[in-house]
Amino acid sequence: MNFKWITATEIYAWTAREPRRAQEILPKLIIKLILASTNNIDNFNFPSGKSIQYSGFDGFLTCFDEVNFVPKGNSVWEMGTYQGENI
């Protein structure tokens, strides 16, 4: 199998092309990346799709390991598709 890695630049370009769709899908992408990093999490919720319109944090979880990009313990997550300066 040939896999193509997706870069941060490609994600940025996608959010510029389809900002509303990116807002709906980004939380699902983030939780899938977290679950690929560790399966030692509990109590997680990252609403996506039409659920993004509700107030509150974009996601939360409890991680029992310390892994790259995911802190150990309870954490809340905020994400956005702001079209400011390029990364």
C-alpha positions in Angstrom: 0.0 0.0 0.0 1.2 3.5 -0.8 0.2 6.1 1.8 0.4 9.8 1.2 1.1 11.9 4.3 -1.1 14.9 4.6 0.8 18.0 5.7 -0.2 21.0 7.8 0.0 23.2 4.7 -2.5 20.9 2.9 -4.9 21.1 5.9 -4.5 24.9 5.9 -5.3 25.1 2.2 -8.4 22.9 2.7 -9.7 25.2 5.4 -9.3 28.1 3.1 -11.2 26.3 0.2 -14.0 24.9 2.4 -14.1 26.8 5.7 -17.6 25.6 6.8 -16.9 22.0 5.9 -13.5 22.2 7.6 -15.2 23.5 10.8 -17.5 20.4 10.8 -14.8 17.8 10.1 -11.8 19.1 12.0 -12.9 17.9 15.4 -13.4 14.4 14.0 -10.0 14.5 12.4 -8.4 15.6 15.7 -10.0 12.8 17.8 -9.0 10.2 15.2 -5.4 11.4 15.4 -5.5 11.3 19.2 -6.9 7.8 19.1 -4.2 6.7 16.7 -1.6 8.0 19.2 -3.0 6.3 22.3 -5.9 4.1 23.3 -5.5 4.9 27.0 -8.0 7.7 27.1 -11.4 8.0 28.7 -14.3 10.4 28.9 -13.8 12.1 25.5 -16.1 14.1 23.4 -15.3 16.0 20.2 -18.6 17.0 18.6 -18.5 17.4 14.8 -20.8 17.9 11.9 -23.8 20.1 12.8 -23.0 19.8 16.5 -20.3 22.4 16.2 -22.9 25.2 16.4 -23.4 24.7 20.1 -21.4 26.7 22.7 -18.6 25.2 24.8 -15.3 23.6 24.2 -14.6 21.9 20.9 -13.4 18.8 22.7 -12.4 17.3 26.0 -10.7 14.1 27.2 -8.8 12.4 30.0 -5.5 10.8 28.9 -3.8 8.3 31.3 -0.5 8.4 29.3 1.7 11.3 28.3 2.0 11.2 24.5 3.1 13.7 21.9 0.5 16.5 21.5 -1.8 15.1 24.1 -1.2 16.0 27.8 -1.6 13.6 30.6 -4.8 14.1 32.7 -7.9 16.2 31.8 -7.7 18.5 28.9 -10.1 20.7 26.9 -9.5 21.5 23.2 -10.3 24.5 21.1 -9.7 24.6 17.3 -10.4 26.9 14.5 -10.2 27.5 10.8 -9.1 31.2 11.0 -7.8 32.4 7.7 -5.0 34.7 9.0 -1.3 34.4 8.2 0.0 31.3 6.5 1.6 28.7 8.7 
